[in-house]
Each structure stands twice: as structure tokens, then as C-alpha cells.
């Protein structure tokens, strides 16, 4: 079992006030709307202690840690995203469960969303430490303008067996149509400790983006084009006989 001794645990309750909602404008289609989804904003901890995590409303000591930090944390060579940067998210010291939340405002895209023409892409790298089953879960909760929940989807945690008993991360993704009436999306990162004293749920490169769904006429044109290509190919084969 892993036990990490951290000399100083900083209390960040005052500094980590609710972050302002991230706003999705019309130019944001196809872009990552999660603020600081890669844990690169702010200085990552060098020993797993609690540091500020800009862009997120954090509870129960969730923190960011530098790759290669002392105590057995993930290194730049462990399994994980290729463009991992310097830091990743970790559950934190002496906490059974910790959470980071931010709200994305999709009201600027309400026209396309309410016409059923928008889809979401939620993805991230989730992981843990060695043979322990501490884990991370990323959830998107879709809400209407009154705050009523319409739908939610989660990226499943990565077990120790999926990691081959090694420290590192695995990629998770979820895609689908954005429910009609959606105005806000809560992005919720949950870390859960199963063993040891440190919450070794890990996460990095978290992303939530919105893209347009092709209109039926576009699909029809694409289908017609593919049919014409197929016909031309059959005609060439017939001519060659």
C-alpha cells in the first residue's frame, strides 16, 4: 500500500472560490471548452501537496502534480497522453474523495442545440497508481436554463488491471447528441481513494467540445455522391472485362 508523507498541506479553501462559467461563443465549435483541462495553468506540486487549480471549483484537496514528482507519481515516460505537458490532476493527500467542477455556458449555441444539430465530444486520460484501484471519473451533466438536469454521461474509471498493475493513464471518450434545451454543462472530475493514505486518482488532458451535426440534406448529398462513385467504379470494371 502506498503512503505519501507531505510535509506541508496548504489550505486553499479561500483561494478556490467558484470559478466563473466558461462561455462557448459561436467561434468555439470544435474547440475544447474546458478551462485548464490539462492542469497546466498554475504551478503543479512537486510532492503531491495541495496547490491552487485555476479554472476549477475544487473541494477536498484535489490538486495538480508535476510529472516525475517524488513519491512514485507518474513520470513523463509512463503510459499517458503524448502531449502531456508538465502537470496532471491528482486526488490529493489524506482524502477519500475529492472533486473539481466547472460550468460551461452553451446558451450562445442554443439555436443549433434546440434544432437537434449539435453533438458533444467528452474525452480525457484517466489513471492511477500501480496495483491500487484509486481512480478518476469525468462526468458531463447537461442542464436547461432553469438548472434542471436533462442528461449526463461519464467516462468510466480505469482499474489497476486495465493499467496492467502499472502507474499511468488510459484514454476514455464519450460522444452523442446534446439534448434539446441544454443551456449549461457541468464538468465534474471525481477522484476516489480505495487504498493507501493518498488519493491516487489521476487525470489529464480533459476535453469537452461541441460540433455541428450535418443536416439530413448533407447526408443525402454524401450518400448520392458515394453511390455515383460506386456506379463509376462498377462501370470501369465492366469496361475492363
Secondary structure, DSSP 8 states (H G I E B T S, - for coil): ------S-----TTT------EE--GGGTTS--STTTTS-SS--BSSS-----TTSEEETT-EEEETT-TTT---TTSBS-TT--SEEEEEEET-SEEEEEEEEE-GGGHHHHHTT-EEEEEEEEEEE-TT---EEEEEEEEE-TT--EEEEEEE----TTTTTTSSEEEEEEEEEE--TT--EEEEEEEEE--SSSEEEEEEEEEEEEEEE---HHHHHHHHHHHHHHHHHHHHHHHHH-
